[in-house]
């Protein structure tokens, strides 16, 4: 009789406990510092602009270039930077961007002239362009599909909160230490960003290592974007019918058309045109442009109202924007969960209507508008923009193939930066034209000599910043009358500019209603996830 013994099978080893370092949430924590630093610099200058203008004797057009130069560097290089991340790995590109951005920020504090400041802001934008697409690519690659909504929600909170916090932090820094401190703050933040990225982000692997560089496409796209933004900024100054303005605008359109023609025929395009056949991507891109148009345009000019017309300090101006800051800083995460469950269409449409209501309230500002009114306007604006930015971002990034995660992110960010340039340029043009037309009437109503059209045009740069051109030797009574007439003309311009912005938000809501509800992602989603 043969005896056998049965050895019980060894229990299956318990799965290893998930590690934080190198995981999805560690990646999110690491990129938070870099993303917030880039977004912060897009709006922190809004409060610093008056101090920069006074210190460097800058005109409104020059101050616009301090903002636009940064946005220009971002917009020109974002899609190319996204391609670099897909090709060489997003972690590597992210680190290069952080180091360059920090170094350029320090150099800005040494700028003694407006041209030097603008040039460094453009370079700062170029380095910033490498950060945002790489960060978004890292999120897309590290998070499983059923968690992407939450990840984009947190990302949206970081981005929106930093953009909205810019005026508050800028107000505190500028009031206490001068405008240079608004840029020098990036030194400690950049150091922490580099250290956290090296420690927390796991090993890196490119998502599209076999593609070739589309150098012709890069040159064509960069040239078209530069010419477009330049014409938008200089158009109000030189005149929209000026041969130079028209020539550059036509060049932007021609080169842009050449870019599309080239991309349709090249083997490895920088931006495959077929990507726009996906409705969520094409609609989401347009929504990013329109949303940024309203946000950047409103922040740029509302600070001149608060400081110039209302006489608030930079710190008080930042505190006035607190409702916008708080909402955009905390709303992204619940919005992301909402979109994971219900899709993007309904929340995005609702967000645009909220934003339109906030813009309409801002279009009713007067000399003595109360805190409750302005706080409610900024609260509505913050809720709306949080919904829209998270929804449009999710629509664009999740609808693109994994190999184009960086390019799609670059396109999303480029749309936002282009919208910011459009906002300050278009609303600035509306504001300037309205001021020129309204100043003579307000002067006459105040019992002052009616200025000629040429004199009103010469005043508009100062009035557009919430100031007034008071004649030398004027009595206190005359100075007060000139200031009030000028401020009334400025408020007339704000009413029309913000009214247009509200109408744009309503039109965008109609467009967003055509977005198909995205299917909910879950644990059973078969979409592959690349861990890097």
C-alpha positions as CSV (number, residue, x, y, z in Angstrom):
1,X,0.0,0.0,0.0
2,X,1.5,3.2,-1.1
3,X,1.1,6.1,1.2
4,X,1.0,9.6,-0.1
5,X,1.0,12.8,1.7
6,X,-0.6,16.0,0.5
7,X,1.3,19.2,1.2
8,X,-1.1,22.1,1.3
9,X,-0.5,24.7,-1.3
10,X,1.3,27.8,-0.1
11,X,-1.0,30.7,0.4
12,X,-0.8,33.2,-2.4
13,X,1.5,36.0,-1.4
14,X,-0.3,39.2,-0.5
15,X,0.0,41.9,-3.1
16,X,2.6,44.4,-2.2
17,X,1.3,47.5,-0.6
18,X,1.0,50.4,-3.1
19,X,3.9,52.8,-2.8
20,X,3.2,56.5,-2.8
21,X,6.6,57.4,-4.4
22,X,6.4,56.9,-8.1
23,X,2.6,56.4,-8.0
24,X,-0.2,58.4,-9.6
25,X,-0.8,60.7,-6.6
26,X,2.9,61.2,-5.9
27,X,3.2,62.4,-9.5
28,X,0.3,64.8,-9.0
29,X,1.9,66.2,-5.9
30,X,5.2,66.6,-7.6
31,X,3.9,68.5,-10.7
32,X,1.7,70.7,-8.5
33,X,4.5,73.1,-7.7
34,X,5.5,73.6,-11.4
35,X,2.0,73.9,-12.7
36,X,1.0,76.4,-10.1
37,X,4.2,78.5,-10.7
38,X,3.4,78.7,-14.4
39,X,-0.3,79.6,-13.9
40,X,0.6,82.1,-11.2
41,X,2.8,84.0,-13.5
42,X,0.1,84.4,-16.0
43,X,-2.0,86.6,-13.7
44,X,0.3,87.8,-10.9
45,X,1.4,90.6,-13.2
46,X,-2.2,91.9,-13.3
47,X,-1.7,93.5,-9.9
48,X,1.9,94.4,-10.5
49,X,1.2,96.2,-13.8
50,X,0.5,99.6,-12.2
51,X,3.7,99.4,-10.2
52,X,5.7,98.3,-13.2
53,X,4.2,101.1,-15.3
54,X,5.2,103.7,-12.7
55,X,8.7,102.4,-12.1
56,X,9.6,101.9,-15.8
57,X,7.4,104.7,-17.2
58,X,5.5,102.2,-19.4
59,X,2.5,102.9,-21.6
60,X,-0.7,100.7,-21.6
61,X,0.6,99.1,-24.8
62,X,3.9,98.3,-23.2
63,X,2.2,96.9,-20.1
64,X,0.1,94.7,-22.4
65,X,3.3,93.3,-23.8
66,X,4.5,92.5,-20.3
67,X,1.5,90.2,-20.1
68,X,1.4,89.2,-23.8
69,X,5.1,88.5,-24.0
70,X,4.7,85.7,-21.5
71,X,1.5,84.4,-23.1
72,X,3.2,84.6,-26.5
73,X,6.2,82.5,-25.4
74,X,3.7,79.9,-24.1
75,X,1.4,79.9,-27.1
76,X,4.2,79.7,-29.6
77,X,6.0,76.7,-28.1
78,X,3.3,74.7,-26.3
79,X,2.5,72.2,-29.0
80,X,6.1,71.7,-29.9
81,X,7.0,71.2,-26.2
82,X,4.2,68.6,-26.0
83,X,5.8,66.7,-28.9
84,X,9.2,66.9,-27.2
85,X,7.6,65.2,-24.2
86,X,6.0,62.5,-26.2
87,X,9.3,61.9,-28.0
88,X,11.8,62.1,-25.1
89,X,9.7,61.6,-22.0
90,X,7.6,64.0,-20.0
91,X,9.6,63.8,-16.8
92,X,12.8,64.9,-18.5
93,X,11.1,67.8,-20.4
94,X,9.3,68.9,-17.2
95,X,12.6,69.2,-15.3
96,X,14.2,71.2,-18.0
97,X,11.3,73.6,-18.0
98,X,11.3,74.1,-14.3
99,X,15.0,75.0,-14.2
100,X,14.8,77.4,-17.1
101,X,11.6,79.0,-15.8
102,X,13.1,79.6,-12.4
103,X,16.4,81.1,-13.8
104,X,14.5,83.4,-16.1
105,X,12.3,84.6,-13.3
106,X,15.4,85.7,-11.3
107,X,16.7,87.4,-14.4
108,X,13.5,89.4,-14.8
109,X,14.0,91.0,-11.4
110,X,17.2,92.6,-12.8
111,X,15.4,94.1,-15.8
112,X,15.8,97.9,-15.9
113,X,13.9,98.7,-19.1
114,X,10.6,97.6,-20.6
115,X,12.1,95.9,-23.7
116,X,14.4,93.9,-21.5
117,X,11.5,92.9,-19.3
118,X,9.3,91.9,-22.2
119,X,12.1,89.9,-23.8
120,X,12.7,87.9,-20.6
121,X,9.0,87.4,-20.2
122,X,8.9,85.8,-23.6
123,X,11.8,83.5,-22.7
124,X,10.0,82.7,-19.4
125,X,6.9,81.8,-21.4
126,X,9.0,79.4,-23.6
127,X,10.2,77.5,-20.6
128,X,6.8,77.6,-19.1
129,X,5.5,76.0,-22.3
130,X,7.6,72.9,-21.5
131,X,6.0,72.4,-18.1
132,X,2.2,72.3,-18.6
133,X,2.1,69.7,-21.4
134,X,4.6,67.5,-19.7
135,X,2.6,67.7,-16.5
136,X,-0.6,66.8,-18.3
137,X,1.2,63.9,-20.1
138,X,2.4,62.6,-16.8
139,X,-1.2,62.6,-15.4
140,X,-2.6,60.9,-18.5
141,X,0.1,58.2,-18.4
142,X,0.0,57.5,-14.7
143,X,-3.7,57.5,-13.8
144,X,-6.1,54.7,-14.7
145,X,-9.1,55.7,-16.8
146,X,-11.6,55.6,-14.0
147,X,-9.6,58.1,-12.0
148,X,-8.8,60.6,-14.8
149,X,-11.7,62.8,-14.0
150,X,-10.5,63.3,-10.4
151,X,-7.0,63.8,-11.6
152,X,-8.0,66.5,-14.1
153,X,-10.2,68.0,-11.4
154,X,-7.3,68.4,-9.0
155,X,-5.2,69.6,-11.9
156,X,-7.9,72.2,-12.8
157,X,-8.0,73.3,-9.1
158,X,-4.2,73.8,-9.1
159,X,-4.3,75.7,-12.4
160,X,-7.4,77.8,-11.7
161,X,-6.5,78.4,-8.1
162,X,-3.0,79.6,-9.0
163,X,-4.4,81.8,-11.8
164,X,-6.9,83.4,-9.5
165,X,-4.5,83.6,-6.6
166,X,-2.1,85.6,-8.7
167,X,-3.7,89.0,-8.0
168,X,-3.9,88.3,-4.2
169,X,-0.3,87.1,-3.8
170,X,0.8,89.8,-6.2
171,X,-1.0,92.4,-4.1
172,X,0.7,91.3,-0.9
173,X,4.2,91.1,-2.5
174,X,4.0,94.3,-4.5
175,X,2.6,96.2,-1.5
176,X,5.3,94.9,0.8
177,X,8.4,94.5,-1.4
178,X,7.8,96.1,-4.9
179,X,7.0,94.5,-8.2
180,X,10.3,92.6,-8.4
181,X,9.1,90.3,-5.7
182,X,6.2,89.0,-7.8
183,X,8.9,87.2,-9.9
184,X,11.5,86.5,-7.3
185,X,8.9,84.3,-5.4
186,X,9.5,81.7,-8.2
187,X,13.0,81.0,-6.9
188,X,12.0,79.0,-3.7
189,X,9.0,77.5,-5.5
190,X,11.2,76.3,-8.4
191,X,13.7,74.8,-6.0
192,X,10.9,72.8,-4.3
193,X,9.4,71.8,-7.7
194,X,12.8,70.4,-8.9
195,X,13.4,68.5,-5.7
196,X,9.9,67.0,-5.5
197,X,10.0,65.9,-9.2
198,X,13.3,64.1,-8.7
199,X,12.1,62.4,-5.6
200,X,8.4,61.6,-6.4
201,X,8.1,61.0,-10.1
202,X,8.9,57.5,-11.2
203,X,11.1,56.2,-14.1
204,X,10.3,57.9,-17.4
205,X,9.4,56.3,-20.7
206,X,8.5,58.2,-23.9
207,X,5.0,57.5,-25.3
208,X,5.9,58.1,-28.9
209,X,9.7,57.4,-29.2
210,X,9.7,56.4,-32.9
211,X,8.3,59.5,-34.4
212,X,10.3,62.0,-36.5
213,X,10.5,65.7,-35.8
214,X,8.3,67.8,-38.0
215,X,10.7,70.8,-38.1
216,X,8.9,72.5,-40.9
217,X,5.6,72.3,-39.0
218,X,7.2,73.6,-35.9
219,X,8.6,76.7,-37.7
220,X,5.3,77.3,-39.5
221,X,3.1,77.0,-36.4
222,X,5.5,79.2,-34.3
223,X,5.6,81.9,-37.0
224,X,1.8,81.9,-37.4
225,X,1.2,82.1,-33.7
226,X,3.7,84.9,-33.2
227,X,2.3,87.0,-36.0
228,X,-1.3,86.5,-34.8
229,X,-0.6,87.5,-31.2
230,X,1.6,90.5,-32.4
231,X,-1.2,91.8,-34.6
232,X,-3.7,91.5,-31.8
233,X,-1.5,93.4,-29.4
234,X,-0.3,96.1,-31.8
235,X,-3.6,96.6,-33.7
236,X,-5.2,98.9,-31.1
237,X,-2.0,101.0,-30.9
238,X,-1.1,101.3,-34.6
239,X,-4.7,101.0,-35.8
240,X,-6.5,98.0,-37.2
241,X,-6.4,99.4,-40.7
242,X,-2.7,100.3,-40.5
243,X,-0.7,98.6,-43.4
244,X,1.7,97.1,-40.8
245,X,-1.1,95.6,-38.7
246,X,-3.0,94.2,-41.8
247,X,0.3,92.9,-43.3
248,X,1.2,90.9,-40.1
249,X,-2.4,89.6,-39.7
250,X,-2.5,88.5,-43.3
251,X,0.9,86.8,-42.8
252,X,-0.4,85.0,-39.8
253,X,-3.4,83.7,-41.8
254,X,-1.3,82.7,-44.8
255,X,1.4,80.9,-42.7
256,X,-1.3,79.2,-40.6
257,X,-3.0,77.9,-43.8
258,X,0.5,76.7,-44.9
259,X,0.9,74.9,-41.6
260,X,-2.5,73.1,-42.1
261,X,-1.5,72.2,-45.8
262,X,1.8,70.8,-44.7
263,X,0.4,68.8,-41.7
264,X,-2.1,67.1,-44.1
265,X,0.8,65.8,-46.2
266,X,3.8,65.1,-44.0
267,X,4.4,61.6,-42.8
268,X,4.9,62.4,-39.1
269,X,2.9,65.7,-38.5
270,X,3.5,67.8,-35.4
271,X,-0.3,68.2,-35.0
272,X,-2.3,65.5,-37.0
273,X,-5.3,67.3,-38.4
274,X,-7.3,64.1,-38.1
275,X,-7.4,64.7,-34.3
276,X,-10.0,67.5,-34.9
277,X,-12.4,65.0,-36.3
278,X,-13.2,64.0,-32.7
279,X,-15.9,66.5,-31.6
280,X,-14.8,66.6,-28.0
281,X,-11.4,67.8,-29.0
282,X,-12.5,70.4,-31.5
283,X,-15.3,71.8,-29.3
284,X,-13.2,71.6,-26.2
285,X,-10.4,73.6,-27.9
286,X,-12.8,76.4,-28.9
287,X,-14.2,76.5,-25.4
288,X,-10.7,76.9,-23.9
289,X,-10.1,79.9,-26.1
290,X,-13.4,81.6,-25.2
291,X,-13.1,80.8,-21.5
292,X,-9.6,82.3,-21.3
293,X,-10.7,85.3,-23.3
294,X,-13.2,86.2,-20.6
295,X,-10.9,85.3,-17.6
296,X,-7.7,87.0,-18.7
297,X,-9.5,90.0,-20.2
298,X,-11.5,90.6,-17.1
299,X,-8.5,90.2,-14.7
300,X,-6.3,92.6,-16.7
301,X,-8.8,95.5,-16.7
302,X,-10.7,95.0,-13.5
303,X,-7.5,95.6,-11.5
304,X,-7.2,99.0,-13.2
305,X,-10.8,99.7,-12.1
306,X,-10.1,98.6,-8.5
307,X,-6.8,100.5,-8.1
308,X,-7.3,103.5,-10.5
309,X,-11.0,104.3,-10.1
310,X,-11.7,102.9,-6.6
311,X,-8.3,103.8,-5.2
312,X,-7.6,100.4,-3.6
313,X,-4.1,99.3,-2.8
314,X,-2.6,96.2,-4.5
315,X,-3.3,94.1,-1.4
316,X,-6.9,95.4,-1.2
317,X,-7.4,94.6,-4.8
318,X,-6.2,91.0,-4.3
319,X,-8.7,90.6,-1.3
320,X,-11.5,91.9,-3.6
321,X,-10.8,88.9,-5.9
322,X,-10.8,86.4,-3.0
323,X,-14.2,84.8,-3.9
324,X,-12.8,84.0,-7.4
325,X,-9.6,82.7,-5.9
326,X,-11.2,80.4,-3.3
327,X,-13.7,78.9,-5.7
328,X,-11.2,78.1,-8.4
329,X,-8.8,76.7,-5.8
330,X,-11.3,74.2,-4.3
331,X,-13.9,73.5,-7.0
332,X,-11.8,71.4,-9.4
333,X,-11.8,68.1,-7.4
334,X,-15.6,67.9,-6.9
335,X,-16.1,69.0,-10.5
336,X,-13.8,66.2,-11.6
337,X,-15.9,63.6,-9.7
338,X,-19.0,65.1,-11.1
339,X,-17.8,64.7,-14.7
340,X,-16.6,61.1,-14.0
341,X,-20.1,60.3,-13.1
342,X,-22.2,62.4,-15.5
343,X,-20.0,63.4,-18.4
344,X,-18.8,66.8,-19.5
345,X,-21.7,68.4,-21.4
346,X,-24.2,69.5,-18.7
347,X,-21.6,70.8,-16.2
348,X,-19.7,72.7,-19.0
349,X,-22.9,74.4,-20.3
350,X,-23.9,75.3,-16.7
351,X,-20.4,76.7,-16.0
352,X,-20.5,78.9,-19.1
353,X,-23.9,80.3,-18.0
354,X,-22.5,81.0,-14.5
355,X,-19.5,82.7,-16.0
356,X,-21.8,84.8,-18.3
357,X,-23.8,85.9,-15.3
358,X,-20.6,87.0,-13.4
359,X,-19.4,88.9,-16.5
360,X,-22.7,90.6,-16.8
361,X,-22.5,91.8,-13.2
362,X,-19.0,93.1,-13.8
363,X,-20.4,95.1,-16.8
364,X,-22.6,97.0,-14.3
365,X,-19.7,98.4,-12.1
366,X,-20.0,102.0,-11.0
367,X,-17.9,104.4,-8.8
368,X,-19.4,103.0,-5.6
369,X,-20.3,99.4,-6.4
370,X,-20.6,97.5,-3.1
371,X,-18.6,94.5,-1.9
372,X,-21.6,92.2,-2.0
373,X,-22.1,92.9,-5.7
374,X,-18.4,92.4,-6.7
375,X,-18.0,89.4,-4.5
376,X,-21.1,87.7,-6.0
377,X,-19.8,88.5,-9.6
378,X,-16.4,86.9,-8.8
379,X,-18.1,83.9,-7.1
380,X,-20.2,83.2,-10.1
381,X,-17.2,83.7,-12.4
382,X,-15.1,81.3,-10.3
383,X,-17.8,78.6,-10.3
384,X,-18.3,78.9,-14.0
385,X,-14.6,78.9,-15.0
386,X,-13.9,75.8,-12.7
387,X,-16.6,73.9,-14.5
388,X,-15.6,74.9,-18.0
389,X,-11.8,74.5,-17.6
390,X,-12.1,71.1,-16.1
391,X,-14.7,69.9,-18.7
392,X,-12.9,71.2,-21.7
393,X,-9.5,69.9,-20.5
394,X,-11.0,66.4,-19.9
395,X,-12.7,66.4,-23.3
396,X,-9.5,67.2,-25.1
397,X,-7.0,65.1,-23.3
398,X,-9.0,61.9,-22.8
399,X,-10.2,61.9,-26.4
400,X,-6.7,62.0,-27.8
401,X,-4.6,58.8,-28.3
402,X,-2.0,58.1,-25.6
403,X,0.9,58.6,-28.1
404,X,-0.3,62.2,-28.6
405,X,-0.9,63.0,-24.9
406,X,1.7,65.7,-24.9
407,X,0.6,67.2,-28.2
408,X,-3.1,67.3,-27.0
409,X,-2.1,68.9,-23.8
410,X,0.0,71.4,-25.6
411,X,-2.9,72.2,-27.9
412,X,-5.2,72.6,-24.9
413,X,-2.8,75.0,-23.2
414,X,-2.1,76.9,-26.4
415,X,-5.8,77.4,-26.8
416,X,-6.0,78.9,-23.3
417,X,-3.0,81.2,-23.8
418,X,-4.3,82.3,-27.2
419,X,-7.6,83.0,-25.6
420,X,-5.9,85.1,-23.0
421,X,-4.1,87.2,-25.7
422,X,-7.4,87.6,-27.5
423,X,-9.1,88.7,-24.3
424,X,-6.7,91.5,-23.4
425,X,-6.3,92.6,-27.1
426,X,-10.0,92.6,-28.1
427,X,-11.3,93.9,-24.8
428,X,-8.5,96.4,-24.8
429,X,-9.4,97.6,-28.2
430,X,-13.1,98.0,-27.2
431,X,-12.1,99.8,-24.1
432,X,-9.8,102.2,-25.9
433,X,-12.3,103.0,-28.7
434,X,-15.0,103.6,-26.2
435,X,-12.9,105.9,-24.1
436,X,-11.9,108.0,-27.1
437,X,-15.5,108.5,-28.0
438,X,-16.8,109.1,-24.5
439,X,-14.2,111.5,-23.1
440,X,-15.3,114.6,-24.9
441,X,-18.9,114.3,-23.6
442,X,-17.9,113.6,-20.0
443,X,-15.5,116.6,-20.1
444,X,-18.3,118.8,-21.4
445,X,-20.8,117.5,-18.8
446,X,-18.2,118.4,-16.1
447,X,-17.9,122.0,-17.4
448,X,-14.5,121.4,-18.9
449,X,-13.2,122.3,-22.3
450,X,-14.2,119.6,-24.7
451,X,-11.0,117.8,-26.0
452,X,-10.5,117.3,-29.7
453,X,-10.4,113.8,-31.1
454,X,-6.6,113.9,-31.3
455,X,-6.4,115.0,-27.6
456,X,-8.8,112.3,-26.5
457,X,-6.7,109.7,-28.4
458,X,-3.6,110.9,-26.6
459,X,-5.3,110.6,-23.3
460,X,-6.7,107.1,-23.8
461,X,-3.6,105.2,-22.7
462,X,-3.6,106.8,-19.3
463,X,-7.4,106.7,-18.9
464,X,-7.4,103.0,-19.9
465,X,-5.3,102.3,-16.8
466,X,-7.8,104.0,-14.5
467,X,-5.9,107.3,-14.5
468,X,-6.5,110.9,-15.7
469,X,-4.4,113.5,-17.6
470,X,-4.6,116.5,-15.2
471,X,-3.1,119.7,-16.6
472,X,-0.2,121.2,-14.8
473,X,-1.1,123.9,-12.4
474,X,-4.8,122.9,-12.3
475,X,-6.7,123.7,-9.2
476,X,-8.0,121.0,-6.9
477,X,-11.5,121.5,-8.2
478,X,-10.4,121.2,-11.8
479,X,-8.2,118.2,-11.1
480,X,-11.2,116.4,-9.4
481,X,-13.4,117.2,-12.4
482,X,-10.9,115.9,-14.9
483,X,-10.4,112.7,-12.8
484,X,-14.1,112.0,-12.6
485,X,-14.7,112.6,-16.3
486,X,-11.8,110.4,-17.2
487,X,-13.0,107.6,-14.8
488,X,-16.5,107.8,-16.2
489,X,-15.2,107.3,-19.7
490,X,-13.1,104.3,-18.4
491,X,-16.2,102.8,-16.8
492,X,-18.1,103.2,-20.1
493,X,-15.4,101.2,-21.7
494,X,-15.6,98.5,-19.0
495,X,-19.4,98.2,-19.4
496,X,-19.1,97.5,-23.1
497,X,-16.0,95.2,-22.9
498,X,-17.5,93.0,-20.1
499,X,-20.9,93.0,-21.8
500,X,-19.2,91.6,-24.9
501,X,-17.4,89.0,-22.8
502,X,-20.7,87.9,-21.2
503,X,-22.2,87.5,-24.7
504,X,-19.3,85.4,-25.7
505,X,-19.8,83.1,-22.7
506,X,-23.5,82.6,-23.7
507,X,-22.5,81.8,-27.3
508,X,-19.9,79.3,-25.9
509,X,-22.7,77.7,-23.8
510,X,-24.7,77.1,-27.0
511,X,-21.6,75.5,-28.6
512,X,-21.0,73.3,-25.6
513,X,-24.5,72.0,-25.8
514,X,-23.5,70.1,-28.9
515,X,-20.9,68.1,-27.0
516,X,-21.9,64.4,-26.8
517,X,-22.1,63.2,-23.2
518,X,-18.9,61.3,-22.6
519,X,-19.4,57.6,-21.6
520,X,-18.5,57.0,-18.0
521,X,-15.2,55.3,-17.4
522,X,-14.9,52.6,-14.8
523,X,-12.8,49.8,-13.6
524,X,-13.8,47.7,-16.5
525,X,-12.6,50.1,-19.1
526,X,-10.3,48.4,-21.5
527,X,-8.3,51.5,-22.3
528,X,-4.6,50.7,-21.9
529,X,-2.7,52.7,-19.3
530,X,1.0,53.4,-19.8
531,X,2.9,53.8,-16.5
532,X,6.1,55.8,-16.7
